[in-house]
Amino acid sequence: MSYHTYLAFIIAFFWGITPVFYKFILKNNIPSYIIIFIQACVYLLACILYIIIYENNNIYKDLDANINYIPFLAAIAFFSVYYSNFLYIYALENNANVNIMSIIVSLAPIVTIIASFLILKEKITIKVLIGFFIIFIGLICIFYPF
């Protein structure tokens, strides 16, 4: 396995355990806005540290060169990081089942496959189609048990 494959497993572990921690925190009567606020602060501090440590030489030049993409990147950040986390935490706060929520959120690869085909014009291989249908069948089995 490649280095990136190991990274993907580490990411999957952290993404997989996070909903359990969210639910644990919410059960201890921590308001959802506190979770979201702390997350935003950590993201901001992590970004600042990243810029200081790794990229401090070119930040202004790079921002200026890519100024046209900043609104698009801000929209991506708002919807993929803030709003999706907000909705996820809101659902958990309102007694959503963390198991079912995680399975539904795991449909992201299906959305990615469709969007990459429609927007990026990427080809969908037979392996990807098989994976798509396995995910879809698995979801049907969970919601409509036989």
C-alpha positions as CSV (number, residue, x, y, z in Angstrom):
1,M,0.0,0.0,0.0
2,S,1.1,3.5,-0.7
3,Y,1.7,6.3,1.8
4,H,-1.5,8.0,0.7
5,T,-3.5,4.8,1.4
6,Y,-2.3,4.8,5.0
7,L,-3.2,8.5,5.3
8,A,-6.7,7.7,4.0
9,F,-7.1,5.0,6.7
10,I,-6.0,7.5,9.4
11,I,-8.5,10.1,8.0
12,A,-11.3,7.5,8.0
13,F,-10.5,6.6,11.6
14,F,-10.7,10.3,12.8
15,W,-13.9,11.0,10.7
16,G,-15.4,7.7,12.0
17,I,-14.8,8.4,15.7
18,T,-15.8,12.1,15.6
19,P,-19.6,11.6,15.5
20,V,-19.3,9.4,18.6
21,F,-17.5,12.2,20.4
22,Y,-20.0,14.8,19.2
23,K,-22.8,12.7,20.6
24,F,-20.9,12.1,23.9
25,I,-20.4,15.9,24.3
26,L,-24.0,16.7,23.4
27,K,-25.2,14.1,26.0
28,N,-23.2,16.1,28.6
29,N,-25.3,19.2,27.9
30,I,-22.6,21.1,26.0
31,P,-24.5,23.4,23.6
32,S,-24.0,22.8,19.9
33,Y,-22.9,26.4,19.3
34,I,-20.0,25.9,21.7
35,I,-18.9,22.9,19.7
36,I,-19.1,24.9,16.4
37,F,-17.3,27.9,18.0
38,I,-14.5,25.8,19.3
39,Q,-14.1,24.0,16.0
40,A,-13.9,27.4,14.1
41,C,-11.3,28.6,16.6
42,V,-9.2,25.5,16.2
43,Y,-9.5,25.7,12.3
44,L,-8.4,29.3,12.4
45,L,-5.4,28.7,14.7
46,A,-4.4,25.6,12.7
47,C,-4.5,27.7,9.5
48,I,-2.4,30.5,11.0
49,L,0.1,28.0,12.3
50,Y,0.3,26.3,8.9
51,I,0.9,29.6,7.2
52,I,3.6,30.7,9.7
53,I,5.4,27.3,9.7
54,Y,5.2,26.2,6.0
55,E,4.1,29.0,3.7
56,N,4.8,32.4,5.2
57,N,7.1,33.5,2.4
58,N,4.5,33.6,-0.4
59,I,1.1,34.1,1.3
60,Y,0.4,37.6,0.0
61,K,1.7,37.0,-3.5
62,D,-0.3,33.7,-3.7
63,L,-3.4,35.4,-2.4
64,D,-3.1,38.2,-4.9
65,A,-2.4,35.7,-7.8
66,N,-5.5,33.7,-6.9
67,I,-7.9,36.6,-5.8
68,N,-10.6,35.5,-8.3
69,Y,-10.9,32.1,-6.5
70,I,-11.3,33.4,-3.0
71,P,-15.1,33.8,-3.1
72,F,-15.4,30.2,-4.5
73,L,-13.0,28.9,-1.8
74,A,-15.0,30.7,0.9
75,A,-18.2,29.1,-0.4
76,I,-16.6,25.7,-0.4
77,A,-15.4,26.3,3.2
78,F,-18.8,27.5,4.4
79,F,-20.7,24.5,3.0
80,S,-18.2,21.7,3.3
81,V,-16.8,22.6,6.7
82,Y,-19.1,24.9,8.6
83,Y,-22.6,24.2,7.4
84,S,-22.2,20.4,7.0
85,N,-20.8,20.2,10.6
86,F,-23.5,22.5,11.8
87,L,-26.2,20.3,10.3
88,Y,-24.6,17.1,11.6
89,I,-24.3,18.4,15.1
90,Y,-27.8,19.8,15.0
91,A,-29.2,16.4,14.0
92,L,-27.2,14.7,16.7
93,E,-28.4,17.3,19.2
94,N,-31.9,16.5,18.3
95,N,-31.5,12.8,19.0
96,A,-30.5,11.5,15.6
97,N,-29.0,8.0,15.7
98,V,-25.3,8.4,15.2
99,N,-25.1,5.0,13.4
100,I,-27.7,5.9,10.8
101,M,-26.3,9.5,10.4
102,S,-22.8,8.1,9.8
103,I,-24.1,5.7,7.2
104,I,-26.1,8.4,5.4
105,V,-23.1,10.8,5.4
106,S,-21.1,7.9,4.0
107,L,-23.0,8.5,0.8
108,A,-20.5,11.3,0.0
109,P,-18.6,9.0,-2.4
110,I,-21.7,8.6,-4.5
111,V,-22.1,12.4,-4.7
112,T,-18.4,12.7,-5.6
113,I,-18.7,10.2,-8.4
114,I,-21.7,11.9,-9.9
115,A,-20.2,15.4,-9.5
116,S,-16.8,14.4,-10.9
117,F,-18.6,13.0,-13.9
118,L,-20.9,16.0,-14.5
119,I,-18.5,18.8,-13.6
120,L,-15.0,17.5,-14.3
121,K,-16.0,15.2,-17.1
122,E,-14.1,12.3,-15.5
123,K,-14.7,8.8,-16.8
124,I,-16.5,6.4,-14.5
125,T,-14.7,3.0,-14.6
126,I,-16.5,-0.3,-14.2
127,K,-14.9,-0.7,-10.7
128,V,-16.3,2.6,-9.7
129,L,-19.7,1.7,-10.9
130,I,-19.6,-1.6,-9.0
131,G,-18.6,0.2,-5.9
132,F,-21.4,2.7,-6.5
133,F,-24.0,0.0,-6.7
134,I,-22.6,-1.9,-3.6
135,I,-22.9,1.3,-1.6
136,F,-26.4,1.9,-2.9
137,I,-27.5,-1.7,-2.2
138,G,-26.0,-1.6,1.3
139,L,-28.0,1.6,2.0
140,I,-31.2,0.0,0.8
141,C,-30.5,-3.1,3.1
142,I,-30.1,-0.8,6.1
143,F,-33.2,1.2,5.6
144,Y,-35.4,-1.6,4.2
145,P,-34.3,-4.8,6.0
146,F,-35.4,-8.0,4.4
